[in-house]
Amino acid sequence: MEIRTSRLEDLDQIEKLVVSRMDPSDGVDARLLMTDPDAGCEWVAVAADGDRIVSTVTLMDETLTLDGLDIPAGQVEQVATDVEYEGRGLVRQLMGWAHERSAHRGHLVQVMIGIPYFYRQFGYTYSIPVKQTRPLTKKPEPVAGHTIRRATEADIPILDRLQDDAQQSVDLRMGHTTPCWRWLINRTGTTTWVVERDGVPVATGRSTPPEEGDVVLGEIAGADDAVKALVQLVDPAQVVERLPVLEEFLESRRPGLEQYLVRIPDIPKLFEHLRPVFTKRLQGQDPADVLLGFYRTHVRFRWDGTEIGPYEWGGTLLGPGEEGGAGIAPDLLAPLLFGPHGIDGLRRWFSDVYPGPNFDLMNALFPPVTSDLLTFYLP
Ligand SMILES: CC(C)(COP(=O)(O)OP(=O)(O)OC[C@H]1O[C@@H](n2cnc3c(N)ncnc32)[C@H](O)[C@@H]1OP(=O)(O)O)[C@@H](O)C(=O)NCCC(=O)NCCS
């Protein structure tokens, strides 16, 4: 069995494999990505048994933005193994390929959405809430003066601007890259819409095809009247929650929580990158010697009231609290940095996450984080 980067001649088999394990539209997506100049075969790995492709994964480039700082990220998608080859560790090996590639491409985290539990086995932690998809209970009244059309590649700057506006108020965001917009516009698995008023684009959204059952409308962005017109014109059965103006049309939120999974492969590298974010967060805190204990490792630095000094990394540390530091289980660092609870929330659930005696400083360093992520597949 060979684990390797895909080649163009694998495409037909990869397409068949993902269609057999997922949806017909996933085959279209595989073809779009593998033949795209900005993605291509380099983004896809396979397990090959001789000439037969029996398992595959795709690693996409993404950018997470936290408090205005871009963080290069990878997203794993299109994971499938031929039924005859399941349970032989092929995806475990392909995830290894993806993580190696991801590090090579400079990604500091990996973020993904996936089947329950599975990816925890590869170092991922449930970290960031996914917006709920909720039934529409009533349709907005028609809003005069709005028309709708499918988005084209020429709309990409407008789609970017509308999504950017919709994400302004959150701490952590992920938009679509330009190549990703191109695939989204050309794929069959969803339709990207533009609503216009007097010929000017004023709203956008993305919906699933009616052939796949209940139409879901997500990634809704735009002015209040324009998004009501969008919902009116697309007429979905369900809507991915996002904007307060549509709340009155949606069924109430259900209990239960879907979350994006995040993996942090190298804590020191990520911390070096996050220095500007931490510096901003600590403004107003008194000077202090800061200790963050990850149990297997720890870091010390001086906060002088203006800047963070050099990080000094060390090895195992059993009781960071006793030395005046915070305790942070390394597998809970992703929800701590990117999730909605902050250190004060997580400490209520996990005994191995706590701020220690320097409570105010640690709360400032690890606050609750609001988020809005756009991913290739609607949640
Ligand atoms: C889920 C799927 C990708 C697993 O592929 P696979 O090649 O059988 O996975 P592996 O053999 O590499 O399994 C890796 C580990 O996960 C375990 N595992 C396998 N399937 C699992 C499942 N559904 N849930 C939890 N663990 C599972 C294996 O026992 C193995 O553990 P080990 O390495 O400790 O022994 C495959 O079943 C599949 O294609 N399913 C249909 C499509 C799908 O759901 N894709 C994922 C979309 S997010």
The ligand as an SDF file (V2000), in Angstrom:
LIG
                    3D

 48 50  0  0  0  0  0  0  0  0999 V2000
  -14.5780    7.3770    8.3810 C   0  0  0  0  0  0  0  0  0  0  0  0
  -13.6190    6.8000    7.3600 C   0  0  0  0  0  0  0  0  0  0  0  0
  -13.0230    7.9330    6.5650 C   0  0  0  0  0  0  0  0  0  0  0  0
  -12.5230    6.0250    8.1220 C   0  0  0  0  0  0  0  0  0  0  0  0
  -11.5230    5.5800    7.1960 O   0  0  0  0  0  0  0  0  0  0  0  0
  -10.5340    4.3590    7.5750 P   0  0  0  0  0  0  0  0  0  0  0  0
   -9.5010    4.2810    6.5180 O   0  0  0  0  0  0  0  0  0  0  0  0
  -11.3340    3.1360    7.8440 O   0  0  0  0  0  0  0  0  0  0  0  0
   -9.9160    4.9010    8.9250 O   0  0  0  0  0  0  0  0  0  0  0  0
   -8.6520    4.2920    9.6840 P   0  0  0  0  0  0  0  0  0  0  0  0
   -8.6020    2.8080    9.5150 O   0  0  0  0  0  0  0  0  0  0  0  0
   -7.4400    5.0520    9.3010 O   0  0  0  0  0  0  0  0  0  0  0  0
   -9.0490    4.6380   11.1520 O   0  0  0  0  0  0  0  0  0  0  0  0
   -8.2360    5.4240   12.0150 C   0  0  0  0  0  0  0  0  0  0  0  0
   -8.6480    5.0970   13.4100 C   0  0  0  0  0  0  0  0  0  0  0  0
  -10.0220    5.4220   13.5940 O   0  0  0  0  0  0  0  0  0  0  0  0
  -10.7850    4.2920   13.9880 C   0  0  0  0  0  0  0  0  0  0  0  0
  -12.0630    4.4040   13.2510 N   0  0  0  0  0  0  0  0  0  0  0  0
  -12.3790    3.9580   12.0190 C   0  0  0  0  0  0  0  0  0  0  0  0
  -13.6310    4.3540   11.6840 N   0  0  0  0  0  0  0  0  0  0  0  0
  -14.0850    5.0590   12.7320 C   0  0  0  0  0  0  0  0  0  0  0  0
  -15.3030    5.7250   13.0120 C   0  0  0  0  0  0  0  0  0  0  0  0
  -16.3230    5.7800   12.1300 N   0  0  0  0  0  0  0  0  0  0  0  0
  -15.4290    6.3620   14.1940 N   0  0  0  0  0  0  0  0  0  0  0  0
  -14.4370    6.3150   15.1020 C   0  0  0  0  0  0  0  0  0  0  0  0
  -13.2590    5.7160   14.8790 N   0  0  0  0  0  0  0  0  0  0  0  0
  -13.0920    5.0780   13.7340 C   0  0  0  0  0  0  0  0  0  0  0  0
   -9.9720    3.0910   13.5750 C   0  0  0  0  0  0  0  0  0  0  0  0
  -10.2120    2.0270   14.4290 O   0  0  0  0  0  0  0  0  0  0  0  0
   -8.5510    3.6130   13.7130 C   0  0  0  0  0  0  0  0  0  0  0  0
   -8.1200    3.5560   15.0440 O   0  0  0  0  0  0  0  0  0  0  0  0
   -6.5980    3.0760   15.3900 P   0  0  0  0  0  0  0  0  0  0  0  0
   -5.6920    3.7830   14.4120 O   0  0  0  0  0  0  0  0  0  0  0  0
   -6.4150    3.5270   16.7880 O   0  0  0  0  0  0  0  0  0  0  0  0
   -6.6270    1.6080   15.2050 O   0  0  0  0  0  0  0  0  0  0  0  0
  -14.3230    5.7890    6.3950 C   0  0  0  0  0  0  0  0  0  0  0  0
  -15.0770    4.9260    7.1910 O   0  0  0  0  0  0  0  0  0  0  0  0
  -15.2420    6.4470    5.3850 C   0  0  0  0  0  0  0  0  0  0  0  0
  -14.8350    6.7130    4.2640 O   0  0  0  0  0  0  0  0  0  0  0  0
  -16.5150    6.7090    5.7720 N   0  0  0  0  0  0  0  0  0  0  0  0
  -17.5100    7.2860    4.8850 C   0  0  0  0  0  0  0  0  0  0  0  0
  -17.1970    8.7130    4.4980 C   0  0  0  0  0  0  0  0  0  0  0  0
  -17.0170    9.6280    5.6870 C   0  0  0  0  0  0  0  0  0  0  0  0
  -17.7700    9.6120    6.6400 O   0  0  0  0  0  0  0  0  0  0  0  0
  -15.9730   10.4600    5.6220 N   0  0  0  0  0  0  0  0  0  0  0  0
  -15.6310   11.3900    6.6550 C   0  0  0  0  0  0  0  0  0  0  0  0
  -16.2670   12.6850    6.3740 C   0  0  0  0  0  0  0  0  0  0  0  0
  -15.8170   13.9140    7.5940 S   0  0  0  0  0  0  0  0  0  0  0  0
  1  2  1  0
  2  3  1  0
  2  4  1  0
  2 36  1  0
  4  5  1  0
  5  6  1  0
  6  7  2  0
  6  8  1  0
  6  9  1  0
  9 10  1  0
 10 11  2  0
 10 12  1  0
 10 13  1  0
 13 14  1  0
 14 15  1  0
 15 16  1  0
 15 30  1  0
 16 17  1  0
 17 18  1  0
 17 28  1  0
 18 19  1  0
 18 27  1  0
 19 20  2  0
 20 21  1  0
 21 22  1  0
 21 27  2  0
 22 23  1  0
 22 24  2  0
 24 25  1  0
 25 26  2  0
 26 27  1  0
 28 29  1  0
 28 30  1  0
 30 31  1  0
 31 32  1  0
 32 33  2  0
 32 34  1  0
 32 35  1  0
 36 37  1  0
 36 38  1  0
 38 39  2  0
 38 40  1  0
 40 41  1  0
 41 42  1  0
 42 43  1  0
 43 44  2  0
 43 45  1  0
 45 46  1  0
 46 47  1  0
 47 48  1  0
M  END
$$$$
